């Protein structure tokens, strides 16, 4: 893993500018301060964020909210959409490779069912965590937790 200190605010600003113009979707970025740093492999972290944004775009039609927060231990990236949501009984399955909720509703959006398993693997490599909270018909919130540099955090 090629970990270095990254400013999440500028990474997200640049990334969302590209995604917004390509997909014609609104992504609102929320943060408390201009510099929220994270120790991570930039390419992999970007990939994980893109997977979450891509899902939010596919499974909702409204604005997407992204929150960047940090405390002494963690940096947290939250991607929130107001779309179709995920049934409670499916949450445990969505990290499985090739798993897609309700083939009928997913078919029109395309996708392989690999996105979230890749994102989970990237978080594991960073000794982080990925958490999904969702309510069917209301929306979905996916959080990426990344530990701050402390001891042997990265492999
Ligand atoms: P891809 O591999 O192209 O991302 P995918 O979106 O089907 O395809 P995952 O990202 O692994 O695969 O997601 C697995 C399943 O979880 C999806 O098929 C979808 O049913 C559900 N899901 C994921 N994100 C959301 C979301 N934001 N809102 C609603 N359902 C979601």
Backbone and ligand atoms as CSV (ligand in chain L), in Angstrom:
chain,resi,resn,atom,element,x,y,z
A,1,UNK,N,N,0.832,-1.195,0.000
A,1,UNK,CA,C,0.000,0.000,0.000
A,1,UNK,C,C,0.872,1.253,0.000
A,2,UNK,N,N,0.594,2.164,-0.906
A,2,UNK,CA,C,1.371,3.406,-0.981
A,2,UNK,C,C,0.669,4.523,-0.237
A,3,UNK,N,N,0.835,4.538,1.096
A,3,UNK,CA,C,0.104,5.523,1.898
A,3,UNK,C,C,0.863,6.841,2.007
A,4,UNK,N,N,0.128,7.925,1.806
A,4,UNK,CA,C,0.695,9.249,2.056
A,4,UNK,C,C,-0.419,10.160,2.566
A,5,UNK,N,N,-0.031,11.313,3.093
A,5,UNK,CA,C,-1.030,12.229,3.640
A,5,UNK,C,C,-1.754,12.952,2.504
A,6,UNK,N,N,-3.063,12.899,2.533
A,6,UNK,CA,C,-3.878,13.464,1.451
A,6,UNK,C,C,-4.885,14.456,2.049
A,7,UNK,N,N,-5.085,15.587,1.379
A,7,UNK,CA,C,-6.163,16.483,1.798
A,7,UNK,C,C,-7.469,16.052,1.130
A,8,UNK,N,N,-8.354,15.519,1.947
A,8,UNK,CA,C,-9.613,14.972,1.430
A,8,UNK,C,C,-10.499,16.026,0.787
A,9,UNK,N,N,-10.431,17.252,1.309
A,9,UNK,CA,C,-11.293,18.305,0.765
A,9,UNK,C,C,-10.934,18.562,-0.701
A,10,UNK,N,N,-9.656,18.752,-0.982
A,10,UNK,CA,C,-9.304,19.010,-2.390
A,10,UNK,C,C,-9.478,17.775,-3.255
A,11,UNK,N,N,-9.183,16.592,-2.693
A,11,UNK,CA,C,-9.401,15.366,-3.482
A,11,UNK,C,C,-10.868,15.268,-3.914
A,12,UNK,N,N,-11.781,15.493,-2.973
A,12,UNK,CA,C,-13.208,15.382,-3.293
A,12,UNK,C,C,-13.663,16.501,-4.220
A,13,UNK,N,N,-13.180,17.724,-3.987
A,13,UNK,CA,C,-13.579,18.833,-4.855
A,13,UNK,C,C,-13.213,18.537,-6.312
A,14,UNK,N,N,-12.004,18.075,-6.527
A,14,UNK,CA,C,-11.556,17.768,-7.893
A,14,UNK,C,C,-12.341,16.610,-8.505
A,15,UNK,N,N,-12.482,15.558,-7.716
A,15,UNK,CA,C,-13.190,14.368,-8.188
A,15,UNK,C,C,-14.650,14.687,-8.528
A,16,UNK,N,N,-15.326,15.429,-7.659
A,16,UNK,CA,C,-16.756,15.690,-7.859
A,16,UNK,C,C,-16.985,16.637,-9.037
A,17,UNK,N,N,-16.026,17.523,-9.275
A,17,UNK,CA,C,-16.139,18.418,-10.429
A,17,UNK,C,C,-16.232,17.575,-11.710
A,18,UNK,N,N,-15.368,16.565,-11.806
A,18,UNK,CA,C,-15.368,15.681,-12.982
A,18,UNK,C,C,-16.660,14.870,-13.061
A,19,UNK,N,N,-17.053,14.271,-11.930
A,19,UNK,CA,C,-18.248,13.423,-11.924
A,19,UNK,C,C,-19.500,14.238,-12.247
A,20,UNK,N,N,-19.599,15.433,-11.654
A,20,UNK,CA,C,-20.766,16.284,-11.871
A,20,UNK,C,C,-20.958,16.610,-13.349
A,21,UNK,N,N,-19.884,16.969,-14.018
A,21,UNK,CA,C,-20.044,17.355,-15.425
A,21,UNK,C,C,-20.295,16.133,-16.287
A,22,UNK,N,N,-19.746,14.983,-15.931
A,22,UNK,CA,C,-19.964,13.780,-16.723
A,22,UNK,C,C,-21.374,13.214,-16.533
A,23,UNK,N,N,-21.891,13.266,-15.310
A,23,UNK,CA,C,-23.173,12.622,-15.026
A,23,UNK,C,C,-24.330,13.606,-14.888
A,24,UNK,N,N,-24.020,14.911,-14.903
A,24,UNK,CA,C,-25.060,15.935,-14.727
A,24,UNK,C,C,-25.875,15.685,-13.462
A,25,UNK,N,N,-25.165,15.433,-12.368
A,25,UNK,CA,C,-25.829,15.230,-11.084
A,25,UNK,C,C,-25.227,16.158,-10.040
A,26,UNK,N,N,-26.057,16.558,-9.091
A,26,UNK,CA,C,-25.595,17.469,-8.043
A,26,UNK,C,C,-24.984,16.691,-6.881
A,27,UNK,N,N,-23.763,17.035,-6.517
A,27,UNK,CA,C,-23.126,16.432,-5.340
A,27,UNK,C,C,-22.712,17.571,-4.411
A,28,UNK,N,N,-23.309,17.614,-3.215
A,28,UNK,CA,C,-22.952,18.668,-2.260
A,28,UNK,C,C,-21.908,18.157,-1.280
A,29,UNK,N,N,-20.784,18.866,-1.227
A,29,UNK,CA,C,-19.697,18.480,-0.330
A,29,UNK,C,C,-19.759,19.321,0.941
A,30,UNK,N,N,-19.816,18.661,2.106
A,30,UNK,CA,C,-19.907,19.359,3.400
A,30,UNK,C,C,-18.665,19.051,4.223
A,31,UNK,N,N,-18.050,20.079,4.784
A,31,UNK,CA,C,-16.888,19.853,5.664
A,31,UNK,C,C,-16.740,21.007,6.640
A,32,UNK,N,N,-16.122,20.715,7.802
A,32,UNK,CA,C,-15.999,21.738,8.861
A,32,UNK,C,C,-14.812,22.661,8.615
A,33,UNK,N,N,-13.762,22.135,8.029
A,33,UNK,CA,C,-12.599,22.973,7.751
A,33,UNK,C,C,-11.966,22.593,6.424
A,34,UNK,N,N,-11.157,23.501,5.919
A,34,UNK,CA,C,-10.614,23.384,4.566
A,34,UNK,C,C,-9.627,22.223,4.414
A,35,UNK,N,N,-8.995,21.843,5.521
A,35,UNK,CA,C,-7.998,20.763,5.438
A,35,UNK,C,C,-8.394,19.598,6.335
A,36,UNK,N,N,-8.884,18.541,5.712
A,36,UNK,CA,C,-9.171,17.310,6.437
A,36,UNK,C,C,-8.256,16.256,5.849
A,37,UNK,N,N,-7.273,15.854,6.645
A,37,UNK,CA,C,-6.249,14.981,6.082
A,37,UNK,C,C,-6.524,13.524,6.398
A,38,UNK,N,N,-5.961,12.686,5.557
A,38,UNK,CA,C,-6.098,11.253,5.750
A,38,UNK,C,C,-4.830,10.592,5.225
A,39,UNK,N,N,-4.404,9.546,5.914
A,39,UNK,CA,C,-3.239,8.800,5.444
A,39,UNK,C,C,-3.746,7.617,4.633
A,40,UNK,N,N,-3.514,7.667,3.317
A,40,UNK,CA,C,-4.115,6.634,2.484
A,40,UNK,C,C,-3.390,6.496,1.155
A,41,UNK,N,N,-3.679,5.405,0.478
A,41,UNK,CA,C,-3.235,5.215,-0.901
A,41,UNK,C,C,-4.224,6.000,-1.763
A,42,UNK,N,N,-3.751,7.045,-2.412
A,42,UNK,CA,C,-4.649,7.974,-3.105
A,42,UNK,C,C,-5.494,7.296,-4.179
A,43,UNK,N,N,-4.864,6.454,-4.997
A,43,UNK,CA,C,-5.583,5.795,-6.089
A,43,UNK,C,C,-6.693,4.900,-5.534
A,44,UNK,N,N,-6.357,4.153,-4.485
A,44,UNK,CA,C,-7.339,3.227,-3.920
A,44,UNK,C,C,-8.464,3.959,-3.196
A,45,UNK,N,N,-8.099,5.005,-2.459
A,45,UNK,CA,C,-9.134,5.764,-1.747
A,45,UNK,C,C,-10.104,6.399,-2.747
A,46,UNK,N,N,-9.524,6.962,-3.821
A,46,UNK,CA,C,-10.357,7.544,-4.872
A,46,UNK,C,C,-11.306,6.496,-5.445
A,47,UNK,N,N,-10.780,5.311,-5.694
A,47,UNK,CA,C,-11.593,4.228,-6.243
A,47,UNK,C,C,-12.764,3.909,-5.312
A,48,UNK,N,N,-12.496,3.844,-4.008
A,48,UNK,CA,C,-13.561,3.536,-3.043
A,48,UNK,C,C,-14.633,4.635,-3.070
A,49,UNK,N,N,-14.204,5.889,-3.108
A,49,UNK,CA,C,-15.175,6.998,-3.131
A,49,UNK,C,C,-16.001,6.956,-4.412
A,50,UNK,N,N,-15.340,6.686,-5.537
A,50,UNK,CA,C,-16.051,6.614,-6.825
A,50,UNK,C,C,-17.110,5.516,-6.793
A,51,UNK,N,N,-16.786,4.374,-6.198
A,51,UNK,CA,C,-17.753,3.270,-6.101
A,51,UNK,C,C,-19.007,3.722,-5.354
A,52,UNK,N,N,-18.818,4.450,-4.244
A,52,UNK,CA,C,-19.978,4.907,-3.458
A,52,UNK,C,C,-20.793,5.952,-4.211
A,53,UNK,N,N,-20.100,6.875,-4.868
A,53,UNK,CA,C,-20.801,7.913,-5.635
A,53,UNK,C,C,-21.535,7.272,-6.813
A,54,UNK,N,N,-20.887,6.332,-7.470
A,54,UNK,CA,C,-21.489,5.642,-8.604
A,54,UNK,C,C,-22.786,4.940,-8.173
A,55,UNK,N,N,-22.760,4.287,-7.018
A,55,UNK,CA,C,-23.977,3.643,-6.504
A,55,UNK,C,C,-25.048,4.685,-6.190
A,56,UNK,N,N,-24.661,5.766,-5.523
A,56,UNK,CA,C,-25.634,6.813,-5.174
A,56,UNK,C,C,-26.274,7.376,-6.444
A,57,UNK,N,N,-25.483,7.529,-7.500
A,57,UNK,CA,C,-26.003,8.035,-8.772
A,57,UNK,C,C,-26.992,7.036,-9.382
A,58,UNK,N,N,-26.628,5.739,-9.324
A,58,UNK,CA,C,-27.463,4.712,-9.953
A,58,UNK,C,C,-28.778,4.492,-9.221
A,59,UNK,N,N,-28.737,4.565,-7.873
A,59,UNK,CA,C,-29.904,4.161,-7.096
A,59,UNK,C,C,-30.676,5.335,-6.491
A,60,UNK,N,N,-30.428,6.545,-7.012
A,60,UNK,CA,C,-31.224,7.696,-6.576
A,60,UNK,C,C,-31.305,8.687,-7.725
A,61,UNK,N,N,-32.194,9.673,-7.577
A,61,UNK,CA,C,-32.305,10.695,-8.626
A,61,UNK,C,C,-32.042,12.098,-8.079
A,62,UNK,N,N,-32.074,12.249,-6.734
A,62,UNK,CA,C,-31.890,13.570,-6.125
A,62,UNK,C,C,-30.414,13.916,-5.960
A,63,UNK,N,N,-30.220,15.057,-5.345
A,63,UNK,CA,C,-28.892,15.502,-4.936
A,63,UNK,C,C,-28.236,14.462,-4.025
A,64,UNK,N,N,-26.925,14.381,-4.094
A,64,UNK,CA,C,-26.158,13.487,-3.221
A,64,UNK,C,C,-25.372,14.366,-2.245
A,65,UNK,N,N,-25.382,13.990,-0.965
A,65,UNK,CA,C,-24.617,14.745,0.039
A,65,UNK,C,C,-23.392,13.943,0.456
A,66,UNK,N,N,-22.252,14.604,0.507
A,66,UNK,CA,C,-21.030,13.960,0.991
A,66,UNK,C,C,-20.498,14.781,2.170
A,67,UNK,N,N,-20.248,14.104,3.295
A,67,UNK,CA,C,-19.754,14.772,4.500
A,67,UNK,C,C,-18.339,14.282,4.819
A,68,UNK,N,N,-17.435,15.219,5.073
A,68,UNK,CA,C,-16.088,14.872,5.515
A,68,UNK,C,C,-15.953,15.322,6.962
A,69,UNK,N,N,-15.646,14.390,7.849
A,69,UNK,CA,C,-15.477,14.749,9.259
A,69,UNK,C,C,-14.253,14.038,9.814
A,70,UNK,N,N,-13.750,14.573,10.914
A,70,UNK,CA,C,-12.626,13.895,11.552
A,70,UNK,C,C,-12.640,14.130,13.039
A,71,UNK,N,N,-12.096,13.170,13.773
A,71,UNK,CA,C,-11.819,13.374,15.186
A,71,UNK,C,C,-10.378,12.929,15.415
A,72,UNK,N,N,-9.986,12.736,16.673
A,72,UNK,CA,C,-8.575,12.411,16.909
A,72,UNK,C,C,-8.179,11.047,16.359
A,73,UNK,N,N,-9.128,10.126,16.312
A,73,UNK,CA,C,-8.802,8.761,15.892
A,73,UNK,C,C,-9.092,8.486,14.417
A,74,UNK,N,N,-10.136,9.146,13.900
A,74,UNK,CA,C,-10.661,8.721,12.602
A,74,UNK,C,C,-10.953,9.872,11.659
A,75,UNK,N,N,-10.865,9.566,10.374
A,75,UNK,CA,C,-11.425,10.438,9.356
A,75,UNK,C,C,-12.611,9.682,8.759
A,76,UNK,N,N,-13.733,10.371,8.604
A,76,UNK,CA,C,-14.947,9.695,8.136
A,76,UNK,C,C,-15.480,10.373,6.876
A,77,UNK,N,N,-15.728,9.550,5.854
A,77,UNK,CA,C,-16.320,10.032,4.605
A,77,UNK,C,C,-17.720,9.429,4.525
A,78,UNK,N,N,-18.734,10.272,4.448
A,78,UNK,CA,C,-20.115,9.781,4.393
A,78,UNK,C,C,-20.751,10.165,3.063
A,79,UNK,N,N,-21.251,9.176,2.346
A,79,UNK,CA,C,-21.950,9.431,1.083
A,79,UNK,C,C,-23.422,9.104,1.308
A,80,UNK,N,N,-24.271,10.131,1.170
A,80,UNK,CA,C,-25.691,9.973,1.508
A,80,UNK,C,C,-26.568,10.250,0.294
A,81,UNK,N,N,-27.462,9.309,-0.003
A,81,UNK,CA,C,-28.412,9.557,-1.088
A,81,UNK,C,C,-29.834,9.387,-0.590
A,82,UNK,N,N,-30.781,9.870,-1.402
A,82,UNK,CA,C,-32.197,9.837,-1.026
A,82,UNK,C,C,-32.950,9.024,-2.077
A,83,UNK,N,N,-32.458,7.813,-2.292
A,83,UNK,CA,C,-32.962,6.978,-3.375
A,83,UNK,C,C,-33.774,5.785,-2.894
A,84,UNK,N,N,-33.688,4.683,-3.651
A,84,UNK,CA,C,-34.560,3.531,-3.398
A,84,UNK,C,C,-34.221,2.785,-2.113
A,85,UNK,N,N,-32.995,2.957,-1.609
A,85,UNK,CA,C,-32.610,2.285,-0.376
A,85,UNK,C,C,-32.406,0.793,-0.546
A,86,UNK,N,N,-32.040,0.134,0.547
A,86,UNK,CA,C,-31.760,-1.306,0.538
A,86,UNK,C,C,-32.600,-1.944,1.641
A,87,UNK,N,N,-33.345,-3.017,1.324
A,87,UNK,CA,C,-34.122,-3.690,2.368
A,87,UNK,C,C,-33.198,-4.171,3.493
A,88,UNK,N,N,-33.671,-4.056,4.746
A,88,UNK,CA,C,-32.853,-4.413,5.919
A,88,UNK,C,C,-32.262,-5.820,5.803
A,89,UNK,N,N,-33.052,-6.757,5.260
A,89,UNK,CA,C,-32.592,-8.148,5.197
A,89,UNK,C,C,-31.496,-8.362,4.155
A,90,UNK,N,N,-31.249,-7.361,3.322
A,90,UNK,CA,C,-30.230,-7.486,2.267
A,90,UNK,C,C,-28.886,-6.875,2.660
A,91,UNK,N,N,-28.889,-6.034,3.705
A,91,UNK,CA,C,-27.673,-5.299,4.067
A,91,UNK,C,C,-26.477,-6.248,4.263
A,92,UNK,N,N,-26.726,-7.391,4.918
A,92,UNK,CA,C,-25.616,-8.310,5.201
A,92,UNK,C,C,-25.035,-8.933,3.917
A,93,UNK,N,N,-25.795,-8.904,2.831
A,93,UNK,CA,C,-25.346,-9.582,1.599
A,93,UNK,C,C,-24.586,-8.682,0.632
A,94,UNK,N,N,-24.794,-7.384,0.725
A,94,UNK,CA,C,-24.343,-6.494,-0.357
A,94,UNK,C,C,-22.832,-6.394,-0.505
A,95,UNK,N,N,-22.089,-6.854,0.520
A,95,UNK,CA,C,-20.626,-6.817,0.405
A,95,UNK,C,C,-20.067,-8.064,-0.263
A,96,UNK,N,N,-20.942,-9.037,-0.520
A,96,UNK,CA,C,-20.495,-10.246,-1.215
A,96,UNK,C,C,-20.206,-9.952,-2.672
A,97,UNK,N,N,-19.191,-10.594,-3.202
A,97,UNK,CA,C,-18.845,-10.386,-4.609
A,97,UNK,C,C,-19.996,-10.830,-5.498
A,98,UNK,N,N,-20.283,-10.046,-6.482
A,98,UNK,CA,C,-21.314,-10.303,-7.505
A,98,UNK,C,C,-22.743,-10.268,-6.972
A,99,UNK,N,N,-22.930,-9.911,-5.676
A,99,UNK,CA,C,-24.290,-9.872,-5.142
A,99,UNK,C,C,-24.978,-8.571,-5.528
A,100,UNK,N,N,-26.211,-8.679,-6.049
A,100,UNK,CA,C,-27.002,-7.498,-6.376
A,100,UNK,C,C,-28.401,-7.681,-5.816
A,101,UNK,N,N,-28.907,-6.655,-5.134
A,101,UNK,CA,C,-30.245,-6.734,-4.557
A,101,UNK,C,C,-31.271,-6.757,-5.683
A,102,UNK,N,N,-32.238,-7.661,-5.610
A,102,UNK,CA,C,-33.370,-7.676,-6.530
A,102,UNK,C,C,-32.944,-7.466,-7.982
A,103,UNK,N,N,-32.632,-8.554,-8.638
A,103,UNK,CA,C,-32.089,-8.490,-9.998
A,103,UNK,C,C,-32.929,-7.613,-10.927
A,104,UNK,N,N,-34.242,-7.654,-10.735
A,104,UNK,CA,C,-35.129,-6.897,-11.632
A,104,UNK,C,C,-34.879,-5.394,-11.531
A,105,UNK,N,N,-34.813,-4.874,-10.307
A,105,UNK,CA,C,-34.657,-3.433,-10.156
A,105,UNK,C,C,-33.236,-2.995,-10.501
A,106,UNK,N,N,-32.273,-3.915,-10.356
A,106,UNK,CA,C,-30.875,-3.556,-10.614
A,106,UNK,C,C,-30.504,-3.678,-12.075
A,107,UNK,N,N,-31.290,-4.461,-12.817
A,107,UNK,CA,C,-30.879,-4.777,-14.182
A,107,UNK,C,C,-30.723,-3.532,-15.045
A,108,UNK,N,N,-31.715,-2.634,-14.914
A,108,UNK,CA,C,-31.690,-1.451,-15.780
A,108,UNK,C,C,-30.504,-0.530,-15.495
A,109,UNK,N,N,-29.965,-0.590,-14.290
A,109,UNK,CA,C,-28.837,0.289,-13.961
A,109,UNK,C,C,-27.499,-0.327,-14.360
A,110,UNK,N,N,-27.504,-1.601,-14.654
A,110,UNK,CA,C,-26.248,-2.267,-14.987
A,110,UNK,C,C,-25.397,-2.413,-13.751
A,111,UNK,N,N,-24.212,-3.008,-13.903
A,111,UNK,CA,C,-23.341,-3.217,-12.750
A,111,UNK,C,C,-23.077,-4.691,-12.565
A,112,UNK,N,N,-21.991,-4.980,-11.868
A,112,UNK,CA,C,-21.560,-6.369,-11.722
A,112,UNK,C,C,-21.770,-6.885,-10.313
A,113,UNK,N,N,-22.040,-5.978,-9.359
A,113,UNK,CA,C,-22.155,-6.397,-7.972
A,113,UNK,C,C,-20.805,-6.521,-7.302
A,114,UNK,N,N,-19.796,-5.941,-7.889
A,114,UNK,CA,C,-18.440,-6.022,-7.320
A,114,UNK,C,C,-18.071,-4.785,-6.510
A,115,UNK,N,N,-18.731,-3.662,-6.802
A,115,UNK,CA,C,-18.324,-2.368,-6.236
A,115,UNK,C,C,-18.094,-2.381,-4.733
A,116,UNK,N,N,-19.105,-2.773,-3.982
A,116,UNK,CA,C,-18.992,-2.695,-2.524
A,116,UNK,C,C,-17.982,-3.680,-1.953
A,117,UNK,N,N,-17.802,-4.847,-2.596
A,117,UNK,CA,C,-16.794,-5.786,-2.090
A,117,UNK,C,C,-15.389,-5.226,-2.318
A,118,UNK,N,N,-15.211,-4.494,-3.428
A,118,UNK,CA,C,-13.919,-3.844,-3.676
A,118,UNK,C,C,-13.693,-2.732,-2.646
A,119,UNK,N,N,-14.736,-1.918,-2.412
A,119,UNK,CA,C,-14.616,-0.822,-1.436
A,119,UNK,C,C,-14.294,-1.367,-0.043
A,120,UNK,N,N,-14.928,-2.468,0.312
A,120,UNK,CA,C,-14.675,-3.075,1.623
A,120,UNK,C,C,-13.231,-3.555,1.725
A,121,UNK,N,N,-12.752,-4.146,0.652
A,121,UNK,CA,C,-11.376,-4.635,0.624
A,121,UNK,C,C,-10.372,-3.483,0.745
A,122,UNK,N,N,-10.674,-2.378,0.081
A,122,UNK,CA,C,-9.795,-1.201,0.159
A,122,UNK,C,C,-9.768,-0.671,1.601
A,123,UNK,N,N,-10.921,-0.640,2.259
A,123,UNK,CA,C,-10.955,-0.185,3.655
A,123,UNK,C,C,-10.161,-1.122,4.559
A,124,UNK,N,N,-10.252,-2.417,4.287
A,124,UNK,CA,C,-9.509,-3.408,5.072
A,124,UNK,C,C,-8.007,-3.174,4.947
A,125,UNK,N,N,-7.552,-2.893,3.718
A,125,UNK,CA,C,-6.133,-2.624,3.483
A,125,UNK,C,C,-5.660,-1.400,4.264
A,126,UNK,N,N,-6.593,-0.472,4.533
A,126,UNK,CA,C,-6.262,0.739,5.289
A,126,UNK,C,C,-6.563,0.575,6.781
A,127,UNK,N,N,-6.893,-0.644,7.204
A,127,UNK,CA,C,-7.310,-0.907,8.586
A,127,UNK,C,C,-8.507,-0.042,8.959
A,128,UNK,N,N,-9.334,0.220,7.980
A,128,UNK,CA,C,-10.526,1.027,8.202
A,128,UNK,C,C,-11.755,0.156,8.180
A,129,UNK,N,N,-12.884,0.781,7.952
A,129,UNK,CA,C,-14.160,0.062,8.011
A,129,UNK,C,C,-15.150,0.733,7.069
A,130,UNK,N,N,-16.092,-0.048,6.573
A,130,UNK,CA,C,-17.177,0.519,5.762
A,130,UNK,C,C,-18.505,0.104,6.391
A,131,UNK,N,N,-19.387,1.066,6.578
A,131,UNK,CA,C,-20.674,0.806,7.241
A,131,UNK,C,C,-21.792,1.331,6.348
A,132,UNK,N,N,-22.818,0.516,6.125
A,132,UNK,CA,C,-23.965,0.946,5.322
A,132,UNK,C,C,-25.208,1.030,6.206
A,133,UNK,N,N,-25.862,2.181,6.169
A,133,UNK,CA,C,-27.160,2.332,6.844
A,133,UNK,C,C,-28.162,2.708,5.765
A,134,UNK,N,N,-29.288,2.019,5.728
A,134,UNK,CA,C,-30.222,2.286,4.646
A,134,UNK,C,C,-31.657,2.026,5.072
A,135,UNK,N,N,-32.579,2.781,4.505
A,135,UNK,CA,C,-34.002,2.547,4.717
A,135,UNK,C,C,-34.649,2.477,3.338
A,136,UNK,N,N,-35.341,1.373,3.077
A,136,UNK,CA,C,-35.946,1.183,1.773
A,136,UNK,C,C,-36.922,2.319,1.471
A,137,UNK,N,N,-36.778,2.888,0.297
A,137,UNK,CA,C,-37.670,3.971,-0.109
A,137,UNK,C,C,-37.288,5.336,0.445
A,138,UNK,N,N,-36.296,5.388,1.312
A,138,UNK,CA,C,-35.886,6.658,1.930
A,138,UNK,C,C,-34.482,7.065,1.478
A,139,UNK,N,N,-33.561,6.118,1.549
A,139,UNK,CA,C,-32.209,6.434,1.103
A,139,UNK,C,C,-31.143,5.625,1.812
A,140,UNK,N,N,-29.915,5.905,1.437
A,140,UNK,CA,C,-28.778,5.105,1.893
A,140,UNK,C,C,-27.630,6.012,2.311
A,141,UNK,N,N,-26.966,5.589,3.386
A,141,UNK,CA,C,-25.804,6.323,3.859
A,141,UNK,C,C,-24.656,5.331,3.995
A,142,UNK,N,N,-23.564,5.600,3.297
A,142,UNK,CA,C,-22.394,4.715,3.400
A,142,UNK,C,C,-21.256,5.511,4.013
A,143,UNK,N,N,-20.650,4.947,5.065
A,143,UNK,CA,C,-19.554,5.626,5.749
A,143,UNK,C,C,-18.260,4.858,5.589
A,144,UNK,N,N,-17.213,5.593,5.241
A,144,UNK,CA,C,-15.864,5.034,5.213
A,144,UNK,C,C,-15.115,5.569,6.426
A,145,UNK,N,N,-14.639,4.686,7.279
A,145,UNK,CA,C,-13.869,5.076,8.459
A,145,UNK,C,C,-12.400,4.776,8.215
A,146,UNK,N,N,-11.570,5.798,8.326
A,146,UNK,CA,C,-10.134,5.601,8.118
A,146,UNK,C,C,-9.387,6.024,9.373
A,147,UNK,N,N,-8.554,5.126,9.930
A,147,UNK,CA,C,-7.822,5.483,11.143
A,147,UNK,C,C,-6.751,6.527,10.856
A,148,UNK,N,N,-6.535,7.419,11.820
A,148,UNK,CA,C,-5.446,8.387,11.712
A,148,UNK,C,C,-4.120,7.659,11.911
A,149,UNK,N,N,-3.057,8.264,11.407
A,149,UNK,CA,C,-1.740,7.646,11.530
A,149,UNK,C,C,-1.393,7.423,13.000
A,150,UNK,N,N,-1.206,6.204,13.399
A,150,UNK,CA,C,-0.807,5.884,14.762
A,150,UNK,C,C,-0.204,4.491,14.777
A,151,UNK,N,N,1.065,4.398,15.065
A,151,UNK,CA,C,1.713,3.107,15.114
A,151,UNK,C,C,1.648,2.420,13.763
A,152,UNK,N,N,1.474,1.106,13.809
A,152,UNK,CA,C,1.461,0.338,12.563
A,152,UNK,C,C,0.053,0.254,12.023
A,153,UNK,N,N,-0.440,1.363,11.523
A,153,UNK,CA,C,-1.820,1.376,11.026
A,153,UNK,C,C,-1.890,0.764,9.639
A,154,UNK,N,N,-0.842,0.970,8.870
A,154,UNK,CA,C,-0.873,0.467,7.493
A,154,UNK,C,C,0.039,-0.728,7.300
A,155,UNK,N,N,-0.414,-1.663,6.501
A,155,UNK,CA,C,0.396,-2.858,6.237
A,155,UNK,C,C,1.360,-2.606,5.087
L,1,LIG,P1,P,-21.085,-2.360,-9.532
L,1,LIG,O1,O,-20.172,-3.504,-9.340
L,1,LIG,O2,O,-21.068,-1.815,-10.913
L,1,LIG,O3,O,-20.941,-1.305,-8.446
L,1,LIG,P2,P,-23.549,-2.916,-8.215
L,1,LIG,O4,O,-23.932,-1.505,-7.890
L,1,LIG,O5,O,-24.670,-3.856,-8.505
L,1,LIG,O6,O,-22.561,-2.987,-9.400
L,1,LIG,P3,P,-22.330,-3.072,-5.565
L,1,LIG,O7,O,-21.780,-1.693,-5.605
L,1,LIG,O8,O,-21.466,-4.122,-4.960
L,1,LIG,O9,O,-22.728,-3.587,-7.008
L,1,LIG,O10,O,-23.702,-3.046,-4.777
L,1,LIG,C1,C,-24.378,-4.263,-4.486
L,1,LIG,C2,C,-25.884,-4.033,-4.455
L,1,LIG,O11,O,-26.218,-3.203,-3.332
L,1,LIG,C3,C,-26.403,-3.279,-5.673
L,1,LIG,O12,O,-26.726,-4.156,-6.721
L,1,LIG,C4,C,-27.648,-2.587,-5.123
L,1,LIG,O13,O,-28.754,-3.452,-5.162
L,1,LIG,C5,C,-27.285,-2.328,-3.663
L,1,LIG,N1,N,-26.841,-0.928,-3.437
L,1,LIG,C6,C,-25.555,-0.487,-3.330
L,1,LIG,N2,N,-25.510,0.839,-3.108
L,1,LIG,C7,C,-26.796,1.257,-3.053
L,1,LIG,C8,C,-27.424,2.535,-2.875
L,1,LIG,N3,N,-26.708,3.648,-2.667
L,1,LIG,N4,N,-28.784,2.575,-2.904
L,1,LIG,C9,C,-29.517,1.453,-3.099
L,1,LIG,N5,N,-28.988,0.231,-3.290
L,1,LIG,C10,C,-27.645,0.117,-3.280
